[in-house]
Amino acid sequence: MTETRYRVQDMKCGGCIAKATEALAKLPGYVSAEFDLKAGTAAVRGSVDPQVVMQTLGDAGYPAALKDD
């Protein structure tokens, strides 16, 4: 299982996390996600194409980009 980290914008509260998680949960291969509101990051686990994750988060209202570690 892989974990990919993203920078995520416009997430302000637990409701945002719930909305983003609900959108990601519909993706084939998705296992779990952890969000850090303060840092503006997300760690998504599973075999999900990063481009699809970024598109899904963007469609949910949270523009995302791959995070450079």
Legacy VTK file of the C-alpha trace (Angstrom):
# vtk DataFile Version 3.0
C-alpha trace
ASCII
DATASET POLYDATA
POINTS 69 float
0.000 0.000 0.000
1.298 3.426 -0.878
0.929 6.741 0.911
0.998 9.970 -1.065
1.206 13.394 0.548
-0.508 16.515 -0.757
-0.711 20.215 -0.020
-4.411 21.051 0.316
-5.955 24.537 0.288
-9.128 25.959 1.810
-9.695 23.281 4.472
-10.766 25.036 7.661
-12.633 22.566 9.907
-13.768 19.048 10.632
-16.636 19.487 8.185
-14.113 20.087 5.417
-12.285 16.916 6.382
-15.556 14.960 6.350
-16.478 16.306 2.893
-13.034 15.530 1.457
-12.954 12.067 3.034
-16.409 11.260 1.673
-15.314 12.261 -1.837
-12.084 10.245 -1.631
-13.858 7.168 -0.228
-15.639 6.749 -3.577
-12.347 6.211 -5.414
-11.312 2.646 -6.307
-8.230 1.639 -4.335
-8.738 4.250 -1.584
-7.900 2.976 1.910
-7.689 6.016 4.211
-6.652 9.645 4.524
-5.312 11.859 7.284
-5.599 15.633 7.113
-3.599 18.235 9.017
-5.575 21.480 8.896
-2.832 23.556 10.484
-0.178 22.378 8.027
-2.585 22.242 5.081
-1.592 18.701 4.191
-3.177 15.349 3.484
-1.756 11.830 3.458
-3.791 9.461 1.288
-3.230 5.706 1.522
-4.126 3.128 -1.072
-3.562 2.470 -4.748
-5.171 5.640 -6.063
-3.729 7.684 -8.936
-2.439 10.985 -7.465
-3.945 12.913 -10.393
-7.358 11.454 -9.555
-6.933 12.378 -5.884
-6.028 15.970 -6.800
-8.997 16.203 -9.184
-11.371 14.762 -6.580
-10.199 17.124 -3.839
-10.371 20.065 -6.238
-13.913 19.125 -7.263
-14.836 19.017 -3.559
-13.561 22.596 -3.200
-10.077 21.885 -1.870
-7.379 22.477 -4.499
-4.526 20.029 -3.973
-1.018 19.458 -5.286
1.607 16.835 -4.626
3.701 17.743 -1.609
7.468 17.894 -1.980
8.934 16.289 1.112
LINES 1 70
69 0 1 2 3 4 5 6 7 8 9 10 11 12 13 14 15 16 17 18 19 20 21 22 23 24 25 26 27 28 29 30 31 32 33 34 35 36 37 38 39 40 41 42 43 44 45 46 47 48 49 50 51 52 53 54 55 56 57 58 59 60 61 62 63 64 65 66 67 68
